[in-house]
Amino acid sequence: MNKTITSTNQQNDALFILIKSLSKSEKRQFNLYIGRLGGNVDAKFFSLFKLLEKQKTYDEKAIIKSGIVSKQQLSNLKAHLYKQILTSLRLNPAHKNIRIQIREQLDFATVLYLKGLYKQSLKLLEKAKNMALDSEEKNMAYEIVEFEKLIESQHITRSINTRADELTVQAKELSQQNVITSKLSNLSLQLYGILLKTGYVRNDEELNKVNEYFEARLPKYEYKTLGFREKLWLYKANLWHSFLTQDFLQSYKYANKWITLFKEDPKNICLHPVFYLKGVNYLLESLFFIKHYTKFKEEFTLLEEGIENDTIPKNNNTEILMFQYYYANKLHLHFFEGSFNEGEYLVAIINQKIEEYRNLLDNHHIVVLYYKIACLYFGMGKNKECILYLNKIIKSKNLQVAEDLQCFARVLSLIAHYESGLDYHLEVQFKDTYRFLLKMENLQEVQKEFISSIRALGDVFPHQIKNEFKKIYDRLKVFENHPYEKRAFLYLDILSWLESKIANKTVSQIIQEKFQNLNK
C-alpha cells in the first residue's frame, strides 16, 4: 500500500514534474535569473532546485535527510521554488507568445494608471488592444476596452469627443462575440467529453439524444459576423457532433473548413499552433475513416513538411501533439497500404517517446497508441506481441475514458489468442469479454455475432472450417454500412481477417489487394 502511495506522489508532484520538463536552456536561464537576484545563489530554494534536478524519482525522505529544509517548512519552500521557476520561464523569449505579450502591455498600462499617467496608460492599452484584435484574443480585447472605459469615465483625458461612443460600441460587439464563442466552446467541449467517455452513438435513442443536445445548445449566429475564433469553435462543435453520429463525410467537411481557416491566413499557425495541429489530426482521422487515401497522403505530407521546416512553432505542448499525431497517422498510413512489416520500426520510437513524455501524456493517449501498435502487430501476424500491447490496455486500472477502446481491445485479443493457438485461454477469454461488454452496455450485434461464431469454431471439423468462416463473413458483412454497427469495423478490420482465413492469405495480403483495387 505504501509503495503505491509513494509511486503516485512521485508521478503527481507538480514541482518535480515541472523541473523535469525544463530544457537545458531553461535550466541555464534559471541559474542566470537566480544570479541576477543577488544573494540567492545559496538560498534554500535554489539548493532544493539543484537536489530535485539530480533526483530520478521524487524522494521526500532524501530531501529532509539533506538538511536543506525541515519537513514542516518543505511545503512552503517548494511553493516558493515553483513560483520562481515560473517567473523565470515567463521571462524566457521562447515563451513570449502573443497572450503573454498582450498581458505584459496590460500590466505596464496598469502601473502607469496607478501612477496617474493616464494618457501614457491609454496609449499602451490601445497598442495591447490592437494586438489582441489582430490575434483574435477577444476576451483580452474586451478586458482592455473595459479598462479604457474606466480611465475615460474617471478622468478628463481630452482624447477625442466621440471616444465614449466608440468604446461603448466596441465593448458591446466584443461582448456579443465572446458570448457566442463561449457557448460554442462549451458545446464543443461537452460533445468531446461524451465522445471520449462513451464513443459513438449506438442506437436511435442515443442519436436522438445527441441531436437534441446539439441543437438545443447551438447558439444563433450570423455567419458573416463571425471572426476566426468564432468560426473555429463552430467547426469544432460540428466536428464532434458528426464524429458522435458517425457521419464521417461531415467530419471531413468541418475538419477541412477548420484547416482552411489556417491555410487562408498562415499567421494563425504561429499564433494558434495547438488549434492547427488538432485540426490537422482530425482531418487525417476523418480521411482515414472515409478511406480517402490520396487526400490523406497529401495532408500527411503537409504535416510532415510543417514539422521538418519548423513552420509550426515548437514548445513542450506542440512537441507532444506532434509526436501523438505524427506517429498515430504514420501508423494509419501503413494500415491503409497494408504495409504492416514496414511500420514495425515505429514501435521502438513510439515507446521511447512515451517514456520521454511520460509525465506530460495522459493515459488515454498512451493506450490509443498501444492499441494502434497492437493492430500493427496483428497485421504482421505477430499475435503474441499484439496480445502484449492489448494487455497493457485491458489491465489499465485508471482508464476512465475510451470505453470503446477497452471493448475492442478485448475482441481483438480473442482473435489474437485464436490465431496463436492459445486454446487453453480462449474459454476464459470468451466469458470475460462477454461479461465486460455487457457490463459496459457495449455489446453490439457485430460483437455478439462474432464472439458466438468464433466460440462455435471449436466444435467444427477441420475440413469444414473454411466454409464456417464464409458463413461468419456473410453474417457480419451486412453490418459494414449499418449506421450504428459500422463503428466495430473502424476499430478492428474483422472482415479482412475473415477474408484472410477464407483465402488462405495473410491479413496484410488481403489489405494490400484492397488498397491496390481502391487506387486503380
Secondary structure as the mmCIF struct_conf table of DSSP 4:
data_model
#
loop_
_struct_conf.conf_type_id
_struct_conf.id
_struct_conf.beg_label_comp_id
_struct_conf.beg_label_asym_id
_struct_conf.beg_label_seq_id
_struct_conf.end_label_comp_id
_struct_conf.end_label_asym_id
_struct_conf.end_label_seq_id
HELX_RH_AL_P HELX_RH_AL_P1 ASN A 2 ASN A 12
HELX_RH_AL_P HELX_RH_AL_P2 ALA A 14 SER A 21
HELX_RH_AL_P HELX_RH_AL_P3 LYS A 24 LEU A 37
BEND BEND1 GLY A 38 GLY A 39
TURN_TY1_P TURN_TY1_P1 VAL A 41 ASP A 42
BEND BEND2 ALA A 43 ALA A 43
HELX_RH_AL_P HELX_RH_AL_P4 LYS A 44 LYS A 54
BEND BEND3 LYS A 56 THR A 57
HELX_RH_AL_P HELX_RH_AL_P5 GLU A 60 SER A 66
TURN_TY1_P TURN_TY1_P2 GLY A 67 GLY A 67
BEND BEND4 ILE A 68 VAL A 69
HELX_RH_AL_P HELX_RH_AL_P6 LYS A 71 LEU A 91
BEND BEND5 ASN A 92 ASN A 92
HELX_RH_3T_P HELX_RH_3T_P1 PRO A 93 HIS A 95
HELX_RH_AL_P HELX_RH_AL_P7 ILE A 98 LEU A 114
TURN_TY1_P TURN_TY1_P3 LYS A 115 GLY A 116
HELX_RH_AL_P HELX_RH_AL_P8 TYR A 118 ASP A 134
TURN_TY1_P TURN_TY1_P4 SER A 135 GLU A 136
HELX_RH_AL_P HELX_RH_AL_P9 LYS A 138 GLN A 154
BEND BEND6 HIS A 155 HIS A 155
TURN_TY1_P TURN_TY1_P5 ASN A 161 THR A 162
HELX_RH_AL_P HELX_RH_AL_P10 ARG A 163 THR A 198
BEND BEND7 TYR A 200 TYR A 200
BEND BEND8 ASN A 203 ASN A 203
HELX_RH_AL_P HELX_RH_AL_P11 ASP A 204 ARG A 217
HELX_RH_3T_P HELX_RH_3T_P2 TYR A 223 THR A 225
HELX_RH_AL_P HELX_RH_AL_P12 PHE A 228 LEU A 244
TURN_TY1_P TURN_TY1_P6 THR A 245 GLN A 246
HELX_RH_AL_P HELX_RH_AL_P13 PHE A 248 GLU A 264
BEND BEND9 ASP A 265 ASP A 265
TURN_TY1_P TURN_TY1_P7 PRO A 266 PRO A 266
HELX_RH_AL_P HELX_RH_AL_P14 LYS A 267 LEU A 271
HELX_RH_AL_P HELX_RH_AL_P15 PRO A 273 PHE A 289
TURN_TY1_P TURN_TY1_P8 ILE A 290 LYS A 291
HELX_RH_AL_P HELX_RH_AL_P16 TYR A 293 GLU A 308
TURN_TY1_P TURN_TY1_P9 ASN A 309 ASP A 310
BEND BEND10 ILE A 312 ILE A 312
BEND BEND11 ASN A 315 ASN A 315
HELX_RH_AL_P HELX_RH_AL_P17 ASN A 316 GLU A 337
TURN_TY1_P TURN_TY1_P10 GLY A 338 GLY A 338
TURN_TY1_P TURN_TY1_P11 PHE A 340 PHE A 340
HELX_RH_3T_P HELX_RH_3T_P3 ASN A 341 GLY A 343
TURN_TY1_P TURN_TY1_P12 GLU A 344 GLU A 344
HELX_RH_AL_P HELX_RH_AL_P18 TYR A 345 GLU A 356
TURN_TY1_P TURN_TY1_P13 TYR A 357 LEU A 360
BEND BEND12 LEU A 361 LEU A 361
HELX_RH_AL_P HELX_RH_AL_P19 ASN A 363 MET A 380
TURN_TY1_P TURN_TY1_P14 GLY A 381 GLY A 381
HELX_RH_AL_P HELX_RH_AL_P20 ASN A 383 ILE A 394
TURN_TY1_P TURN_TY1_P15 LYS A 395 LYS A 395
TURN_TY1_P TURN_TY1_P16 LYS A 397 ASN A 398
BEND BEND13 VAL A 401 VAL A 401
HELX_RH_AL_P HELX_RH_AL_P21 GLU A 403 SER A 420
TURN_TY1_P TURN_TY1_P17 GLY A 421 GLY A 421
HELX_RH_AL_P HELX_RH_AL_P22 ASP A 423 LYS A 439
TURN_TY1_P TURN_TY1_P18 MET A 440 GLU A 441
HELX_RH_AL_P HELX_RH_AL_P23 GLU A 445 ALA A 456
HELX_RH_3T_P HELX_RH_3T_P4 LEU A 457 ASP A 459
BEND BEND14 VAL A 460 VAL A 460
HELX_RH_3T_P HELX_RH_3T_P5 PRO A 462 GLN A 464
HELX_RH_AL_P HELX_RH_AL_P24 ILE A 465 LYS A 477
TURN_TY1_P TURN_TY1_P19 VAL A 478 ASN A 481
TURN_TY1_P TURN_TY1_P20 PRO A 483 LYS A 486
HELX_RH_AL_P HELX_RH_AL_P25 ARG A 487 TYR A 491
HELX_RH_AL_P HELX_RH_AL_P26 ILE A 494 ALA A 503
TURN_TY1_P TURN_TY1_P21 ASN A 504 ASN A 504
HELX_RH_AL_P HELX_RH_AL_P27 VAL A 507 LEU A 518
TURN_TY1_P TURN_TY1_P22 ASN A 519 ASN A 519
#
